[in-house]
Amino acid sequence: MRNLGFNVYRENNGERVRLNPSLIAGSALLMRAALPQHAAKSYGWIDRSPSAGTALYWLEDVDLDGSRTLHGPVFPHSDLALQISSRSNMITELNGASSEATDSAGSHIVEDPFPVPGTISERQETQFRLAAHLAVKILVRHEGWYRVTQPELVAAGLPVSADPRLLMLFVQGIEQPIRITGATEGSGGFGTQAAIEFYGKGLNTPYSDKRVYWLVVGDRAGKRIQDLPGFEDGGPQPHSFPRTVKLQQKTTYFAALLKQNTDNFFGALVSSTPVDQILKATDIAAIAVDDVKLVVVLQGITDGAPHDVTIALNGATLRDLRFTGQDEGRIVLRVPRDLVREGDNTVTLTAQAGENDFSLVDYIKLIYPHTYTAEPDSLKFTAEAGDHVIVRGFHHPPTRLLDITNPLEPVMLVPRVHGEEGNYVLELRVPWFVPDTHTLLAVSDGQIAKALDLNHNHASSWHSAQPGAELVMISHSEFIGQIGPLVHLRRAQGKTVAVVNIDDLYDEFNFGERSPDVIRALLTTANARWQTKPQYLLLVGDASVDPRNYLGFGFLDFVPTKIIVTSELKTASDDWFSDFGNVGFPKISTGRLPVRTPDDAKIVVGKIVEYERNENLADWTNQALLIADQDDPTVSFTQEAQSIQALLPHSMNVSSVFATGLDPSAARAEVLAGINSGKLLVNYDGHGSVEIWSGEDLLDDTVAASLTNGSKLPVFLIMNCLNGFFHDVYTESLAEALLLAKNGGAAAVWASSGLTSPEPQLQMDQNVVKLLFAQPSLTIGDATRQAKSDITDPDARRTFILFGDPLLRLKRF
């Protein structure tokens, strides 16, 4: 995760020559449309020189801190040539690979922040009431004036008998005024010709771009938009207003950036190869009092390295932006007006500080004077109170003029509209009910927005006092039907079970908007209000490092995880949900079934149920397999595995594969044969990455998916790094592959989503083995949770994740 890239050198007669013109891209930056090797699999470089078959080669890896490690020399093997169909991308080529497949938006007009008055507790209580009753959820992605018809609302669950006077619209727990058209008075007066209209704004969080508006039939009259006259003679006439356009693309994920309150997604790579960024400006005023400004914000990549980035606009050099390491570089430039062009404006960024000068574009803003011209049939603009504003350029009559200075209390103005040379002109006198600057929105009928989606609210009240349950299963709606057999099994065993749709938690605890925080909110509330407090938590659904699908792999964030900052990278922590004291230790034993399809859920649930119901304790339930990676100069994985063996019952049949001294092919074969023969426990100590064990590939995700151990399912205890990095979108982690294997694999896997040290890993390994065999009735979830209790390393405590049901118990012969 900290590997910026590689250099390849050919050695002839004692002299090394670098083959790659610039750094070969490593795994530190995950790019949209990147190649498989950026998931830390394999890399390739082709040497076409005449001496390629006889030369020695060296590999240099470059860390994010600029440190370099040289490996070699090695001799080429002719039998590997066919495995490399093309060379890997250099880091300076990543922008091209990303832009070929990206559909992310270009520059856009900046939306004003959404004001949220009142206390969170007041708004939350309002939201609890909304979520517990009949409502229609209206999803909005962009700012605009919205219209939703009665047939659309009825199809989403609004009663046909609704009295239009009682219709109420809420957002963020705050009532929003609406306009109702085509209705008559009384019950049933909101007929088929009726509609609601309202001013809506989109959302921009790390988890969602959809704001949810809640329409209900209340017990009192709802708020309505006020109408005011919008035209009278007189007042100064402005000719332009400041327009801000912003380019903020999210095509690169930088996991090793250790900052809070950022999603770690950025745009183009800035290197010594110039990169162009396009911002569109329209209807630029020739004469204006407002300055033109350019704001450039970059995020440094290489830790400790100086950054010096030259900024040019439309070919004219403006200034250099200088900053250091992984700091944010920010500059605001005043730009000569004649440099700004109608249409596309090209900002060119070029790094000047050498081969370690790499950064990412966070965002670029262009602020320029815009004429009062519609584009083509709508315009959002600003003007001062008392100004006489004339807006030209409407192709159709503007029918709505809103003063949205306070977006929670929009006011409908009645302007003067008249024709002019085949188009339409809107004139208004900005009212004085708010002093200073007003924000207004004018639209024709054709520019009235349609909601992204309408959903019927399924009433829920998980926040309230209730009997509660020992086991809480939080599932995506697609998988609730598949977990039925597991629910039945646990209830038959005497456990109380609550099955919770994750959408209900979004509705109750976050106004219908996606966020992992809702899971913690539920558990906190349940711990305070439920009679039976949750002891176990099972999350049913995969999570994603990319909940907004910036990288283009589709929606994979079925039940979100919490992304936390560790000492080496940002990664997943499911234990965070019940770490109420923020001490790195959960109060509730937690597991996850990282499934993406109903078939996945059916397979995993079937394996767990069969494991528990099978009373035939065959020989395999008295067997363990201990696997150790090749020993390092600083750590002996062989000795670690032997220390685990000493903790197992003497009556247990233990086999081992210690890679030190073994031929890698033989070691891989022994590992595969051992797992396929069936084991109660498989324990691995060593190195690893997301999909593999050790540099010798003792086991990987492809092999794990094809395991044939049938119902002889071991519990895997994996003491390495990143095998539990399940939220990756580029690849399937080894932990997932083992759990999802159709013809075998694992009953449960305990693995880390982070980069942690061997010492705390070994201590946890020893702890959990002691607990499992000293207390046979202890569940896997309780054992793995308690094994962390005396671990002082916070990253090890927080990043080890149980993949499986926390109520599973280890079978004993």
N, C-alpha and C positions, 0 to 999 in steps of 0.2 A: 504493500500500500504506500510505502514511502519511496518506491523506486521510480525516479524520474525518467531513467532510460539507460541505454547501453552504447558503448563504442566497441567496434571490432577492429583489431589490428592484425595485419599480416607481418610476420617476421621473416626477413631474408638476410642472411649473413650478419645476424646480430642486430639488425636495424628494424624497428617497428614502424609501420606505416598505417595510419588510420584509413579504413576503407569507406566508412560512411561519412558523407559530407557534413551532416549534422546529427545530433543525438537521435538514436533509435528510440521511439517512444516506449516507455515502460507502463506500469500499471497505476501510477500515482494519479493520473487524470483519466477518468472514464468519459469517453466522448460519444456523442450521438453518432451512429453509423460507424463506430469503431470496429476493428477486427477482433476475432476471438482471442488473439494473444493478449489483448488488454484486460482480459480476465485472469491474467497470470498463468496462462497455459504454456504456450511455446512461441518462440520468436525465430525468425530466419533472416539470413543475409546471404546473398549470392556473390561470390568472388569469381569474376570471369577472366581474371588475368591468366597468362600462360603458365605461371608458376603455382597456380592454385592447388594442384594436386600434391605438391612436394613441400609447400611452406608450412611453418608453424603459425598458430593463431593464438591471440590473447583476447580475452573479453574483459572489458572494464564496465562495472556498474556504477551509476551515479545516483547518489541519494539526494533527497530534497534539501539537505543542508549543504550540498555541494561536495561532500566527501566522495572520494573515488576509491574503488577496490578493484585490483587487477587480478584476474584468474587465468591460469595457464602455465606453460604453453600446452596446446592440444594439437593433435594431428587430425587432418580431415579423414572422414570415412566415406568411401564412395557409395556404400549401400544406403546412406541417408539422403542422397541427392534427390531422389524421387519424392521424398516426403515434403519437400519445400516447393510449392507451386509458384509462390511469389514472395518477394522480400517484405519485411515488416515496414510500416510507415515510419518515417522520421518525424520527430516532434514538430518540425516546421511544416509538415504536410497535413497535420491533423485538421486544420481549418478547412482544407479542401474536402477531406473525407466527411467531415461533419456537415458542410453546407450542401453536399450533393443530395442528402436525404432529408434535410430538415424541412419541416413545414411550420416552424415556429414563426410567430408574427414578426413583422418588421417594426419600424418605429410607429408609435401611436401617440395620440393626444393624451396627456396626463390627466387622470381623474383626481379630483380633490379627495382628501381623506374623509371617511365616514364618521361623523361625530356621534359619540355615544354618551348621552347625558344620564344622570342618575347613578345610583350605586349598583354594583354587580348583584348584590343580594336582592334588591328590588326587582331588577330585570329577570333574575333567575327564578324568583317565585312566580312571576308572570309566565315565564316559559314553561315551568312545571305544569301550570294550569292549561296552557295551550296543548302541550304534548299529551295530556291525559284525556283530551276530548276530541270530538270530530273537528277536523280542519282540512283545508286544502293547502298543500305546500307548493308555492310558486317559485321556481328556480330561475335566477337571473344571473347572467354572466357579464353583461356590459351595462354601462350607464345609458339611460334613455328614458323616454316616456312610453310606458307599457300599457297595452290594452288586452284584457282577457275577457272573452265572451261567456255568456251564461251557459251555452252548450258545452264549452270546454270545461267550465267549473263543475257542472253537473256530472260530466263524465269522470271527474276526479273526486266525486263524493259529496259535492255541495247539495243539500236538500233542495228539491224542486220548489218546496213551499217556503223558501227563505224570504223573509221580509227585508227588502233592500235597506230600510232605515237602520236595521240592526247589524248590517255587515261591517266588520272591523278587520283591519289589516295591521299586522305586527311584523316588526323586524328587530332582531336583537333584543326582544322583550319590550319594545317600545311601540306604541300605536302610531301608525303612519296615516295621514289623511289620504283619502281616495276621492275620485270623481266617479259618479254612477250615471250612466246614460241608458236611455231606452226603457226605464223601469216605471212601474206605477206603484201607488201606495199600497201598503198592507201585505198580509201573508200571501205568498205566491206572486207578489208584484214584480219580483225579479224574474221576468219571463224570458222567452227565447230570443227576444230582440235586445235584451239588456246586456250591459258589459260594465266592468270596472276598469278604471284607468288610474295609473299611479306613476310617480317618479321612482325609478329603481336604479340601484348602483350595484356593480359587480363586487367581487371579493378577490383578494390576493393574499393568501396565506401559504405557507409551505405545503399545506395539505389539500387546498381546494381553491377553485376560482369561481365557485357558485354560491351566491348569497341566497338565503331562503326567506321568502316572505310568507307569512301565515295568515290565511283568510278564514275567519270564523263567523258564525252567527252568534252575536253576543246577547247579553241581557239588557243592553242599553243602546242608545243611538251611537253609531260610530262617528269618527271624525271625518269631516269633509273638507275638500280643498276650497279655499276662499277665492272668490272672483273679485278683481278690482279693475277699474279703468286703467288702460295702459297707454293712452295717448292724450296729449294736450299740447298746444303750441308753446314755443319758447324753449329756452335752455341751450347751453353750448353743444355743438355738434362735434364729437370726436371722430377721427378718421381711422383709428386702429386700436387694437387692444393686444396685450402680450399673450402670445400662444406658446405653449411648451410642448414639444414632442420629445419622446423618450425612446431610446433603443435599449432594451434589456432582454437579451436572449439567454435562454437557459439550456445550453447544449453540452456543458462540461461539468462533471461532478468531481469535486476535489475533497476526498474523504479525509485526507491528512491535515486539513485546515482546522485547527483546534480553537474555534471561536464559538461562543454562545450566540443564540438569537440570529442565526443565519442558516439557510438550507444548504449551503455549500455548492449551489449551482451557479455557474457563471457562463459567460459567452465565449467569444473567440480568444484564442491563444495569441499573446503578443510576444514576438520574438524578433530576431534580427531580420527575418523575412517580413516585409511590410504587409499589414493586414488592413483591408478597407472595411469601414463600417458606414452604412447608408442610413441617413435620416431624411425624411421627406418634409419639405416645407411648401405650403401652398398659399396663394393670395398674399404675398409679401407686400407690405405697405411701402411705397416709395418714399413717403415723408411720414415720419413718426417721431414722437418724443422718447420712445422706449429704445434702450440699447439692445443690440444683439449679443447674446452670451452663449458660450459653449461650456458645458460642464462635463468633465471626463473623470470617471472613477474606476480605478483598476485595483485588482487584488494580486499581491505578490505571491509567487509560487516558491521560489528557492529561498530557503531560510538563511538569513544572514547576508545574502548577496545584495549589492547595490543595484538599483534599477534606474535607468535613464531612458525615458521614452519620448521620442520626438512626435509632436502632434501637428498634423497638417490638415487644412480644410480646403477641399477642392484644389489641391495642388500647391497651396500656399502654406509654407511653414509658419506656425504660430509661436510655439514655445516647447520647451522640454519639461516633462513631469518627472521629478526625481523623488524616490522614496527607497525604503530599505526592507529587505527580507520579506516576511509574510504580512507586512503592514498593508493598510489600505492607502493607495495613492489617489489624491483628489486635487483637482485644479479647476478654477473658474476663470474663463478667459473672455475678455471683451473682444468682439470680432467686428472688423469693418463691415458695414452693411453691404458694400458692393461685392463681398466674398460669398454672400449667401445667394443661392440660386433657387429659382422656382423649380419645384420637383425634387429630384434626388440631390442630396449634398453628401459628399464623400469625406469622411474623417479617416485619415490614414495614420496608423500607429506603428512606430518602428523602434525596437529596442536597440540601444547604443552601447550598453555596458558590458558587452562580451558574451561568452558562450553560456554563462549562468544567468543571464538576464532574461527571465521568463516571468510573465504575469498573465492575468486573465482580465477580460473586460467584465466589469460589474454592470455599469450602465453609462450611457452618454445621453445628455440632454441638450437640446437646442432651443433657446428662448428667442423669439423674434416677433416683430410687430405684424399683426395679421389684420387685413382689411375687414370691414363688416360685409362679408360676402358669404352667402350660403354655399354649402358643399355637398351636393347641389341643392338639396331640399331640407337641410337642417343646419343649425349653427349653435354651438355653445360659445358664449362670449361674456365679457365683463364690461361694465361701464359704471360711471359714478352716479350717485343719486342726483336727479335733476337733469342729467344729460338727455339731449334729443338725439336718439340713435336711429340711423337709417340703414337697414340691412337689405342689400340687393342680391340678385342671383338666384332667386327661387324659380324653379321651372313650373311648380304647381303652387297654388295658394297655401301659405302657411296657416294652419288651423289651430295650432297650440302655441302659446307663448307662456312659459313658466318662469317665474322668479324663484330660483333654487339657491338663493344665498344661504338660507337655512334649509338643507336638504330634507330635514325631518318635518318642515312646515312649508312646503312649496305653495306658491300663490299663483293662481291663473290670472294673467293680464289680458285685456282686450285691446289689441293694437289697431292701428290703421293699416289696411292692406290695399294696395292698388296696383294696376298693371303698368308696365314700362317696357316698351320695345320687345314685346312677346314674353317677357318674364314678369315676376311679381316682386313687389317691394313691400317691406314691413317697416313701419315707423312707430316709435314709442317714445314716451317720456318716462325715464326711469323714476319710479316712485320714491318718496322720501320716508317710507315707513321704517327703513333701515338706512342710517347715514353711511357715507363713504361708498365703498365699492360693492356693487351687486353682481351676482352671477346669474345669467339667464340662458334659457334653452328655447329655441324656436324650431318647430318641425311642421312639415306638411303631413297629410294623411299617409302618404306612402312611406314615411320615415317613422311611423309609430311602431315601436318594437313589439315583438312577440316573445313570450316567455320561452326559455330553453326547454322547460318540462313542467308538468303539473303532476303532483303525486297526492294520493289519498293518505292522510295520516292514520297510522295504526296506533290507537291510543295505548299509552303505557304509563306506568307510575312506579318504576323501580326506585325512585328517589324517596318514596314514602315509607312510613313504618309498616312492617309486614312480617309474616312468620320467618321469612328468609330461608337459607339453605346452606348446607355444608360445602357443596360443590357448585360453583358457578361456571357454566359453560357459555362463553361469549362467542357467537358465531356470525359469520356473514350469512345473509338470508339464503344464498344458494346451497348452503351445506346443512341447514337445520334438518332437512328431511333425512340426510344420510347419517346423522349422529343418533338417531332414534334407538338403535340396538344398544349403544353404549349407555344412553340414558336409562334404558330399561334394566340393563345389567347392574348399574350402580344403585338404582332404587331397589332392585331385588336383593342387593347386599345390605340394605338398610340405610343407605345414604339418602339424604334429601338433596334434590338437584333443582337448580334454577337454570333454564335455558333462555339466554338473553340475545335478542337480535341486536347487532352492533348499531344498526340504524336507530333503534330506540334510544340508545345512549347519546348519539349525536343530537337527536331531537330534544331530549330532556336536558342534557348538561351543556350543550353548545349551540343552541338555537337552530339545530338542524344542519350545522356545518361540521365537516370532518375534522377530527383531531384525535390523537392518541390520548390526550389528557382526559377524555371522557371516561376511559376505563378506570383510571385512578380515582376520578370523581365518584364513580359508582361504588368502588370498594371502600372509599372513605365514608360515604354515606351509609353503606350497608353495615360497616363496622360500628356506626353510631346509632342506626335506627332499626336494623333488623334484629328480631329476637334471636334467631340462629345466625351467628356470624360466619361469613365464608372462611373456610379453612383451606380450600383448594380452588384453584383457578385453571380452567382449560380454555385456551384460545384456539378457535377452529377457523383457520384460514391463513394464507400466506400474508406476509407484509412486504413492503418494498421501500428501498432507499429513495425511490422516485415516485411518490404518490401522485404527482401531477403529470406523469408520463412525458416529461421533457425529453427523455432519451429515446422515446418511440417504441418501447417494447410492449405497450399496452397496459391496461389497468391490472396491477398485481397486488395492490394494497388492500386486501380483503378485510383483514383485522390488523390495524396498524401496530407497530412496535414503537418504543420510545428510542429516539436516536440521542445518545449521550456523548459527551466529550470524555475521552480517556487520554492517557499520556501519549499515545501514538496516533490515534485516529478517532473519528466519530463512528460509532457503531451501535448496534441494537442492544437493548437491555429490557427483557420482559419482566425481570425482577423489579424494575423501577415502579411498576404499577402498584405494588404494595410496600414499597420502601417509604413509608409515611414519614419517617424521621430524616430522610435523605442521608442515611448513614451507610448506604451500600449493602443493606441486608433486608430481604423481604420478610414481611409478616405472614404472607400466604404462600403456600407451596404451589408453584406455577409451572404449567407445561403448555406446549403448543403443538398442534397438528398443522404443519405448514402446507396446506393443500391449496391447489389452484382450480380444481374442477370437482364436480360432484363424484366423478369416478375415483379421483384421488382420495376423497373423503371416505368413500365406500371401502376402498382397499385398506386404508389405515385403520378405520374403525373395525373392519372385519378381522384384521390381524390381532388387534388388542382384545377383542371379545373372545376370539378363539384361544388366545394365549391364556386368558383367565379361566375359561370354561373347561379347558382340556385337563382332565384329572389324571390322565395317563402320564405319570412321571417317569419317563424313559431315561436311559443312561445319559443322554445329552444334558439333562438338567443337573448333572453332577460333574460337568466339565467346564473348564475355563481355558481361554486362549490369551496368553500374554505376549504382546508384540512390542519390541523395542527398536527404535531407529538406530542408525549407526552412531556410535559415540562421538561426541564433540571433544575438542581439547579442554573445554570448560565444564562439561557435564557428561556423565555416563548414564545414558538411557537404559543400558543393560542393568546397571545397579538399581536404578529406579524400579524397573520391572521386577527385579528379584525381591525388592523390598515389598512390593505388592503381593508377590507369591507367598512371602512369609506370613502374610495376614490372612490367607485363605485357609479354610478348614483342611486339616491333614487328610481327611477322607476324600477330598475332591481330587479328581484327575485333572492335572494341569499340564498343558502343552505350551511350548514357547517358540517364538521365532525372534531371535536376536540378530539383527541385520549386520552387526559388526562381524567381519570375517566371512560373511556369506556372499556368494554370488548373487547379485541383485535379482536375476531371473529366478534363481532357486528360492530366494526369500519371498518373492511375489507369489510363486506357485504354492509355497507352504501356507502363506496367509490365506489365499483363496481356498485351498483344500480344507484348512482348519475351520473357516467360517461355514463353508458349505456342508460340512459334516454335522453341524449343529452344536452350539455351545450355550451354556447358561449365561456366561459373561465373556465379553471380549474387551480387553484393556490395552490401550495403546499409549506409549510414552515416546515422544520424539518431536520432530519438526513437521510442519505441514503448511498448506495454504488452503484456499477455499475448497478446492475439490480433491486434494491429494494428501497422502501420508508421505512425508520425507522427499528429499530430492531424488531418491531412487524409485519413487512412485510405487511404494509397497501396496497401496490401494488407492483407487480414484473413483470418481462419481460414475464413470461408464461401467466399470467392473461391478461397483456396488449395485447398480440398477439391474444387473443381470445375475445376481446371486440366486442360487437354487437350493437354499437350505429349507425351503418349504415352511412348515409350521414350527420348526426348531429355531425359534427366534431368540437371539441373545440380546441382552442389554449391553450397549456399547458405552464405555467410559473412555473418552478421547482427551488425552492430556497434551494438546498442542495448540497452535494458533489457527484461528480463522475457519476451522471446519464447521463452525456454527454461524458463519456469515450468511445466513439464510435469506437476508433481504436484498442480496445482490440481484440485479436484473440481467446481467450478462451470462450468468451461469447458474447451475444448481449446486449448492453446497453438498459436501459429502454427507453431512448429517441428514439433509433432506433425501438424498439418493438412497441412503440406507433405510430410512423410515418408509419411503414410498415404493421401494422395490416390490414388484408384483408377485414374485415367486420365492420370496424369502426376505433377506435383509434383517432389519432390527425390530424388536418390540419397543425399544426406546433408545434414545441417544442423548448423552450429556456432553456438550461440546461448547467451545468458546467462539463468540463472534468477534473477538478482539485479538490484539497482540499482547501476550502476557508472558511472564518469566517461568522457567521450569520449576523454581523453588515453590512458589505458592500452588502451582499445578500439582506437584507431587504431594504436597501437604493435603490438598483437597482430595486427591485420589486415595490417599491412605485413609483419610477420615471417612469417606463414603463407603469404602470396602469394609472397614471396621463396623460401621453402623449397619450395613445390609446383612452381614453374617452374624453379628451379635444380637440383632433384633429382627428375627425373621418376619414379624408382623408389620414392620415398618414399611411404609410406602416408598416408592422411588422418589416421589416429590419431597416427602419429609426428609429422606436421607440426603438428597442433594442439597436441600436448603440448610439442614443442620451442619452439613460438612463445611459450609462457609463460615460458621459462627466464630471460629477463632482465626480466620484468615485476615491478616492485616493489609494485604495488597488490595486496594479498592478496585482496581481494574479486573482482577481475577474474580472477586466477589460479584461484580456487576455484570460481567459479560458471559459467564457460563450459563447456558440456556438448556433447559430440559425439553427435548423434542419427544413428545409422547404424553400419555395420561399421567398426571401426578399421583393418581390413586392406584396405579399399577403396583403389584407386589412381585418381587423376585420369586420365581419358582424354586423350590428346593426338593432335591431327590429324597 
